């Protein structure tokens, strides 16, 4: 899983509106949308409970979920070749 900062996560880094532990804050800083959760934890010293808290607070989200379309793509008509072509 690749975590990304949400808008709330970016805001918390700016204004410190939520009290985070040093490991949680460092992990939030390290989250860049390229590193896996394991890499973020290794780089920041955060544990699974720290990452879980960031997800629960809505400060980070799974990249796959964050980039998922909110509505299904419309189906496009399929062109077929005329008979004998």
SVG drawing of the C-alpha trace seen along z (x, -y; Angstrom):
<svg xmlns="http://www.w3.org/2000/svg" viewBox="-23 -27 38 38">
<polyline fill="none" stroke="black" stroke-width="0.4" points="0.0,0.0 1.3,-3.4 0.1,-6.2 -0.5,-9.8 -1.2,-12.9 -4.7,-14.1 -5.6,-17.8 -6.2,-17.4 -2.7,-15.9 -1.2,-18.8 -3.1,-21.3 -2.0,-19.6 1.6,-19.9 1.1,-23.6 -0.9,-24.6 -0.3,-21.8 -4.1,-21.7 -3.8,-18.1 -1.3,-16.9 0.7,-14.1 3.6,-12.2 7.0,-12.9 7.0,-9.6 3.6,-10.3 4.6,-13.8 7.8,-12.4 5.9,-9.7 3.4,-12.2 6.3,-14.3 7.9,-11.2 4.6,-10.2 5.1,-11.2 2.9,-9.0 5.9,-6.9 7.0,-5.0 5.2,-2.0 3.9,-2.0 6.8,0.2 9.3,-2.2 7.6,-5.2 7.8,-3.3 11.4,-2.4 12.4,-6.0 10.4,-7.6 10.7,-5.1 6.9,-5.0 5.2,-1.7 2.1,-0.1 0.0,-1.8 1.3,-5.2 0.4,-4.6 -3.0,-3.3 -3.7,-6.4 -2.7,-8.6 -5.2,-6.7 -7.9,-6.8 -7.5,-10.6 -7.8,-11.0 -4.4,-12.5 -3.2,-9.9 -5.0,-7.7 -4.2,-4.7 -3.0,-6.0 -5.2,-3.5 -8.3,-4.6 -7.4,-8.3 -7.1,-8.1 -10.1,-5.8 -12.8,-7.4 -15.9,-8.4 -18.2,-7.3 -17.8,-4.4 -16.6,-5.4 -19.4,-5.5 -19.5,-2.6 -18.5,-3.5 -20.2,-2.0 -18.1,0.7 -17.6,0.3 -17.9,3.5 -16.8,4.1 -19.6,4.5 -20.1,8.0 -17.8,9.0 -15.2,6.3"/>
</svg>
